[in-house]
Amino acid sequence: MILWYNQWVNDKKEFSNIMEKQQGDSDHVLVCLSTSPSNKKTIEAAARMADAFGAKFTALYVQRVEPDVLSDENRIRLQNNIRFAEDNGATIATVVGDNVPFQIAEYARISGVNKIVIGRSNTRKYSFLSGAALTEQLIAIAPNIDIYIIPDSSADWKMIDAKHLTKMIRPSGRDILLTVLLLAGVTLLGSLFRRLGFTESNIITVYILGVLVNAIITRSHFSSLISSFCSVLLFNYFFTEPRLTFHAYEPGYTITFAIMLLAAILTGSLANKLKDAAKQSARAAYRTKVLFDTNQLLQKAQSDDEVIRITASQVMLLLDRDLVIYPVENHALGKGYIFRAEGESDSTIFFEERENQVAEWVFAHQKRAGATTDIFSDARGLYLAIRINGSVYGVMGIRVDKTPVGMFEYSILMSILGECALALENMKNAREKEQAALQAQKEKMRSNLLRTISHDLRTPLTSISGNASNLCSHYEQLDADTRQQMFMDIYDDAQWLINLVENLLSVTRIENNSMELNLSPQLVDDVIEEALKHIDRNRTRHTIRVQQGDEMLFAIMDAKLIVQVIINIVNNAIKYTQVGSEIVITSGERDDKIFIEVSDNGPGIRDEAKEHIFDMFYTVGKTVADSKRSIGLGLALCKTVVEAHGGCIMVKDNIPSGCVFTFYLQKGEININE
């Protein structure tokens, strides 16, 4: 009982450890990025939390305003915060939307985030219209997520500083001109409506329409506000009694003017929001399209070089800048490939020693460096690692000089580099898998070879040893015919071993990819004649004929290997046909190819065996007796040799019986001077 209880306690502890480990593996910490100077404090706290939990770490930036709304100071601060998050191991993500708490909560839900770290400032809300604070809204929207708030008593951060607010409010000359023209046009249209007998309510809608159009075609949000006030004043001046004054006889006009002003302001604000939302949707669609196109193109890539070219073309399409990519070769950076954007540019900066040092540092540390960073800030290019799962597959350098990459473009750039690294990793895995399969196939062929020849080598050697022993011991007692027969048996067994060794050597050359062809135009008749000198001694039991035309035929071949092919096919016919069969060797020209054909009138080959007749170690009948047999190398070698010559070999039935082996070679021509 005590032993059982101890075992139960140990199992429970082990189960608890496993569950804690799995819980740690599933943790995902999200930190929110901002332009706040103290945002680094929040990032640092989130990084320590992710490290303590062994969790994934993501830094999210919600882009809720246009890029030109941020001042230069805030934009630089935001980029520094992003780099700081990257240096602490965070994966950078960007989403676009006006409702910041909802965007954070939705991203957390989709990405499996269970811990959110966010900073809190003591700055008071600007007005009662601002609603609840960001942290309070986030807690209400995502009640199932742990939210950690980092106090920030030293923050005096504002999204838009006073200087940049003045710049944003002040309309441009173009906006002023468009506003004046629209107000004049709307006033003329209102005068026309008045002459046609339309009521004042129709004229009011015309002015509201003008405010809506103004909000759409102007860039400054302040223009629609100016248009709203001016519309009320113009309506009062031209269309209320007394006309051409700012007075109004009827007391109800005050309410009318107030409602008209409020409607115009709301209309302009909604139009501006719709315009911003349309721009954000267009940018999100552009980002999606670029990443989708990149993914589709990389899936079609067939080599690492093609992956690099596709990645470079997509990055240049995004940034329109010169860049260089250093692929990883043999665990080191290889030669860089430079890609030039359209227009005149000086890409020689990538050949400078300083730039190469930055690329090497990025490869070694797997962090960004170069221009616009704190590391090698004097460099003229920004260098990023092409990496995934802790493995670096290359380094990309982008010519930056003094113009940094925008936040939106940078987020797309990092996604493209991630797609590139994933494609390179997939190709590496495919190559390793192919090499493993090839190695397994070689091992299988070795084992099959040893297993197959172990018996077949013993049989002829035993015969040679036995005959030689009898001759040595009883030579005088044996008659002449018996001695002659024993000598012939020794010769046959030796020839069989010689042919087997030749085939084994050929197998070795094929396996090691060391078969070299000495190709040259050769006379086909001479090659056939040479092969007939080395075929099986049992040829005398069969009728072998050679059919040759009057024209001399030349084929591009390695004569020694083609002789071996003919020997293997003819010996195969002698071995598997009855005594007295007829074997015919024919050569000729067909469709600009030279063919050599060996036919017999033996029993033929079954249809199911024809599919495997050229496979390694395949023999018809699949039986091995205590006699000399083929081990299934001859025809397989024939196929390999012929295909190495760029030809093909096939087998078909001979009518009425037997089979026909035919192989084709490239036609050759010989100069008369040769």
N, C-alpha and C positions, 0 to 999 in steps of 0.2 A: 504493500500500500504506500509506504514511504517512497519507494523508488518510482512508483507511478506518479505520485504527487510532484516529485522533483522533476520528472520528465515533462509533466504538464506545465510547470513553472518555466522551465527552459524553453519549451515550445512557444509559450505565451510571450516571453521576452523576445525571442527570435521573430515572431510574427509582428510584434510592436516595432522592432527595429526596421523590418521590411516596410511596414506601413509608413513609418516616419521618413524613410528614405524615398519611398514613392511620392509622399506628400511634398518632400523637398524638391524632387525632380519636376513636380507639376507646378511649383510656385512660379509666378511671373510678376515682377515688380515693374511698375510704370511710373515714371517721373515726368512732370509737365515742364516744358521749356517755355521761357519767356525772355523779354528784353531786360528784365530786372537785374541790377548789378549783383544782388544777393542770390540770384538763381543758382549760382555755383554751389552755395551752401546747401541748397535743397538737393542738387544733383549728387553732391558728395555723400549726403545722408542716405539717399536712395541706393547709391553704389555700395555703401557699407552694409545696408540691409540685404541687398541681393547677394552679396558675398557671404553673409552670415547664413542665409537660407539656402545657398547654393542654387539660386533661382535665375531664370532668364531676366534680362535687364533691357528695358526699352525706354527711350526718351521720345516723347510725343510733343510736337508743336502744332497747335491749331491756328491756321492762318485765317483770321476773320476779317482782315482789312487788306486793301490793295498794297502791293510792295512800296509804292511811292508815298504812302501815308506815314510809314516809319521814317524818322529822321536818320541821317547818316550815322549819328552817334548810336542810336538804338539798333540800327541794322548791324553795325560792327559788333555791338555788345551781344546781339543774338547769335551771330556767327561764332563769337568766342565761346559762348555757352554751349553751342552745339559741338564744337571741337573738344571742349572740356568733358562733355558727356561721352563722346567717342573715346577719348583717352582713358576713361574709366570703364570701358567695355560695354557701353550702351549701344543698342541698335537704334538708329535714328528713323523716325516715322513722321510723316506730315499728312495732315488731313485739312480739308477746306470746309468752312462753315461758319455761320454767324452765331449759332447757339453753342458757345464754347462748352458748357457743362454737358450738354447732350452729346456733342462730338466725342468728348473724353469718355463718357460712359458707354457710348456705342462701340468705340474702338476697343475698350476694355472687354466688353462682352464678346465681340467677335474674336479677339486675340487670346482669350482665356486668361486675362489679367485678374489677379485676386488681391493685389496690393497696389494702391495708388499713393504716391508721395507728392505733396503739393505744398508750396510755400504760402504763408499768410502774412499780409502786410497790415500794419495798424492804420494805414491811410483811410480816412473816412470816405463814405460814398459821396459822390458829387451832388446828388439830389435824390429826392424821394422816388423819382422815376427810374432810378437805377435798379430797383428791386433788391432782392436778397444778394448777399455776397456769393462769390463763385464757390467757395467751399461749402456753404450751406445748400446751394442748389445741387451741387454734386452729391452731397450726402443724401439728399431727398431722392435724386434720380437713381442712384446706385446703392441701395441699402444692403445688398449682399456682398459688397466689396469692402475690404478693409482700407480705410482712408487715413493716412498719416499726415498730419499738418505740422509743418516746420515753422515755428514762430520766427517773425522777421521784424524786429523792432527798429532796425536801422535802415529800413527801406524807405526811400523817398521817391519811388519810381512812379512815373506816369507813362501811359501808353503813348501820348503825344505831348511833346514839350511845347512851351509857349511860343518859341520861335517858329517851330514847324507848324503849329496851329495857325499862326498868322499867315504863313505861306500857303497852307491848305485853304484857308478861308478866302484869301485874296484871289478873285477871279482873274483870268488872263484877258488880254485884249480881245482875243477871239470870242471868249464867252460873253464879254460885255457887248460886242458887236452883234452876236446872235440874239442876245436878250433884247436889245433895242429894236432890232428888225422884227422879232416875233411880237413884241408889244405893239409896234406900229401896225403890223399886219393884222393883229387881232382887233385893234381899235378900228381900222378901216372896215374889217368884216362886220364888226358890231354896228358901225354907222350904216352899212348897207342893210343889215337886218332891221334897224330902226326905221329906215325909209320904207322897207317892205311891210312894215306893220307888225313885226315880231315883238313879243313882250320882253320885259327886262330880264325875266328868268332865262330866256334863251340866250340873251347877250352874256349873262353871268356864266353859263356853261361854255360859251366860246372862250372867255378868259381863262376858265379852269383848264380847258383843252390846251390853251397856249402855255400854261404853267407845266402841264404834263409833257408837252413836246419839248419845252425848254430843259426840263430835267433829263430828258433822254439824250439830247444832242449836245449838251454842255458837259464839261468835265468837272467843274467846281460845283460842289453841293450848295454853295452859297448863292449861286446864280438863280436857282429855283426859289430860294427865299426872297431874293430881291424881286424876282418876277411876281411873286405872290403879293407883296406889298404894293408894287407899282400897278398891278392889275386892279386892286381895290381903289387906288387913287385915280387911275384913269377912268374907271367906271363911274366914280363919283363926279369927276370933272366933266365928262362928256355926256353922260346918259341920265343923270338925276337932275331934278329941278331944284334950284335954278341951275341951268347948264353953264358950263365954262367957269364954274366956281367950285370951291371945295365945301360949300354949304349944302344943307339938305333941309327942305321944308318939313317933310314928314318925319316924325319921331321913329317910325319903324325902320328907317334906313340904317340906323345904327346897328340894329340886330342883323339886318341884311349884310352890312359890311363885315361884321364880326364873323358871321357864318361863312361868308364868301372867303375871308382871309383864312379861317381855319381849314375850310375845304381845300383851298389852294395849297396851303402848307402840307396838309396830309397827303394830298395827291402828289406833290413834288417829292416828298419823303419816300412814299411808296415806290414811285418811279425810279428814284435813285437806288433804293434797295434792290429792286428788280434788275436794274442795270448791273449792279455789283454782283448779284447772284448769277446773272447770265455770264459775266466775265469769269467768275469762279468756276462755273459749270464748264465753260469752254476750256479753261486751263486743266480742269480735272479730266475732261474728255481727251485733251491733247496728251496728257500724261499717260492715260490708259492706252491710247492708240500707239504711242511710242513704245511702251512696254510690251504691248501685244505684238506689234510688228517685230520687235527685237526677239521675243520668244519664238515667234513663228520662223524667223530667218535662222536663228540658232539651231532650231530643231532640224532644219534641212542641211546644216553644215556637215561636211564629211571629214574634215581634218581640223587640227588645231590652228593652222594658218588661216583657214576660212573663218573660224570663230573669231580670230583676232581682227580680220578685215571687216567682218560684219559689225563687231563691237565698235571699231573705230569709225565706221561710216555713220552709225547711229549717234555716237557722241558728237561727231562733227555736225550732223544734222541738228542736234540739240543746241550746241554751244557756238558753232561756227568759229572754232579756234584750232590752231595747230596742236598736234599731240604726238606723243611717242608711246609705244607699248613695248616693254621688255618681257618676253616670255621666259618662263623658268625652264632651263634645260640642264639635266643632270644635277639637280639640287642647287643651281646657281642661275643668276640672271644671264640670259643670252644676249645676242645682238639686238639692239632696239630697232623697231620698225617705225619710221616717221611717216605721218600722214598730214598733208597740208590742206588747209581749208582754201576756199576760193579766194582769189585776189592775191596781191603781192604780199609776201610775208617772209620773215627771216627765220627759217627753221633750224639754222645752224647752232642755235643756242643749246639744243639738245646734245650736241657733240662736245660741249664744254665739260671739263673735268669736274667742275663744281656740281653740275647737274647730275652727272653720273654718280657722284658721291651721295647725293640726296636719294637717288633711286636705290642704291645699295642699302642705305640706312632704312628706307621704307620696307625693303624686302626682309631685312634682318629683324626689324621690330614690329612689323605688321601694323604700322600706324602712319597716318598722313603726315607729310612734311613738305617744306618748300615755301613758296610765296603765299602770303596771307595767313601763315601759321607762325607759331613761336619757335619752331625748329627749322633751321636753315632758312630764316626769313629773307635772307638776301638773294635767294635763288629766284630765277625768272619763271619757273614753272611750278605748278602744284602737283605733287606726286601722291597717288593713292594706290593701295594694295588691292589686287584682284584676288580676293580670298573667300573661302567658305569652309566652315567646320574646322577652323584652325590651320588650314592648308593654304599656302600662297601659290597661285598659278601664274602670277605676273605682276608687273607694276605699270601703271599708266601715268604719264606726265602730261599735263595740260598747260599750255602757255597762258600765263595769267598776267605777268608784269604787275601793273598797279590796278587792274580792273578785276575785282573778285567775282567768283561765280555766285549768281543769285541763289537765294534759299530754295526757290521752287525748282530751278534747274539742277541744283545740287542734290535734291532729294531724288529726282529722276535719274541723275548720273549714278548715284549709289545703287539704285535698283538695277540699272543696266549692267554695272560691274558685277552685281550679284548674279544676274542671269548669265553673264560671261563665265564667271567662276563655276557656276553649276554645270554649264555645257562642257567646260574643260574637264571637270571632275567626272562627268558621265563618260566622256571619251576615254579618260584614263582607266576608269573601271571596266569599260568594254574591252580595251586592249589587254588589261590584266586577265580578264575572263577568257579572252581568246587565247592568250598565251598559256593559261592554265589548262584549257581544253586541249591545246596542241601538245602540251607536255604530257597530259594524261593519255592522249592518243599514241604518243611515242612510247610511253611506258607500256601501254597495252600491246603495241606492235612488238616490242622487245620480248615481253612475256610470251606472246603467241608464237614468236619465232623460236624461242628457246624450247618451248613445250612441243612445237611441231617437229623440229629437226632432231630432238633428242633420240627418238626411235629410228628415224630414217638414216641418221649418220651411223648408228650402231650396226644396222643390217649390212651395208656393203663392206664396212670395215671388218666385221666378223667373217664375211665371205672371203675377203682378200686374205685375212690372216689364216683362215682354215685351209684354203687352197695352197697358199705359200708353204704352210707347215707340211701338208701332204707331199708336196713336190720335194721339199728338202729331205723328208724322212723316207719316202718310198719312190724316189724318182726312177730307180732302176726297175722296180717291180711293176711300174705302170707302163701300159702300152702307149704307142705314139698317139693314137686317137684320143685316149683319155688325157694325156699330157696337153695335147693341143686344145682340148675343150677347157681344161682348167686354166690354161694361159688366156684363152679368150674371155673366160669368166672374170679373171683378174683385170683384164683390160677394160671390159665393160663396166665393172664396178668403179675402176679408177676414173673412167671418162664421166660416169655419172656424178662422182664426187667433184670432178673439175667443173662440170656445168653447175652443180649446186653452189660451189664456192664463188663462181662468177656471178650468179644471181644474188648471193648474199652480199657480195661486194657492191653490187648495184643498189641493193636495198639500203646499205649503209650510206652510199653517196646521196641517195634520194632523201633519206632521213635527215642527213646533215646539210641538205641543200647545197651540196658541193658538186653536183653533176654539171660539168662544163661541156658544151657542145662545140666541136670544131667543124663548123659548117662550111661546105664548099660544094660546087657542082660535081656530082659523081655519076658515072655511067651505070645505069640500073642493071644491065646485063652482067657487068663485072661483079657487082655486089651480090647478085643471086648466085653466080658461079662460085664465088668465094664461100658463101654460106653452105652450099651443097658439099663442100669439102669437109665440113665439121659436124654434119648431122649424125644421128644415131647409126651405129653399125648395122642395126636391124633393117636398114633401108633396103637391103637385098631381098627381104621378104615382101616388099611392096614395089609397085611400079610408080616411079616418080618421073613426071614429064615437065618440061619447061616450054611454055608457049611464048615466043617473042616475035615481035613484028620486024619488018625490014628497017624501020627508022630507029636511029639511035636516040634513046631517051636519057635525059640528064635530070637529076633531082637534087635539090639542096638538102644535104644530109651530113651527119657524122657517120661515115661509112662503117666504122667499127661497131657502133651501137645498132645500126640498121641490120648489119649482119647477124647480130645477136637476136634481134627481133625475128628475122626469118628462120633462124635455127630453132628458136623456141616454138614457133607456130608449126613448123614441119615436124619436129620431134613430138609435139603434142598430137599431130595427126597419126604419126607412126604408132604412138603408144596406145591410142584409143580406137584404132580401126583394126579390122580383122586382117589376118595374113592374106596377101594377094590383092589388097585394096589398091586403088589408083589414086595418086596424089598429083595434082596439076598445079604448077606455079605459073601464073599469068601476069604480065605487066603491060601497061599501056597508058594512054593519055585520055582524060575525061574531065571536061569543064575546066580546062587550063590547070589541071592537077595531074600528077603522076600517081597511078595506083599500082599496088602489088597485091595479088590475090592468090590465096592458097585454098584449094578446094579438094575435097575427098568424097568417096562414095561409101563411107562407113555408116554406122548406125545413127549418127547425128547427135544433136544435143537437145534435151527437152526444153520446152518453152520457158518453164519456171527457172531452169538453170541458166538460160541466156542472160537474165538480168544480173546474175552474180558471177558470170564466167571470168570477168576482168577484176574481181575483188581479190585483195591480198589474202593468201592462205585458203582460198576456196578451191576445192577439188570436187569433180563430179563423182557422186556416189557417197562422199563423206566417210569412206571406210579406209582403214589403213591395215594392210596385211603385212606379214613378215617377208616383204619383198620390196624391191626398189619401186618407189612411187613418187609422183610429183607432190610437192608440198604446197602447191598453189602460188608459186612466185612468178613463173614464166609469163603467163598471159598478163598478169598485173604489171610486170615490168614492160611488156610490150606496149601497153596502153600509156604508161608514164613516158616512155621514150618517144613514142609517136606524137603525143600531145606536146612534149617539150620541143618538137620540131615544128609546131604549129599545125599539125595534121590531126586526123581522127582515125579510129579503128572501129570496126563493127563486125558482127557475126550474123549470118542468116542461114536458112536451110538451103541445101543443094537438092535440086530436083533430078531424079526421084528420091534419092537418099543421100545422107551425108550432110556436111555443113561447109560454109565458105567464109573464110576470114579475109577481110579486105582492109587495107590501110592506105591513106592518102598522104602525099608529100608535096611540098611546093616545087613547081617546075623550075628547072635551072637552065641557064644558057651558058655556053662556053665560047670564049673568043677563039677564032681560028688560029690566032698566033699562039694561044696557049697549047 
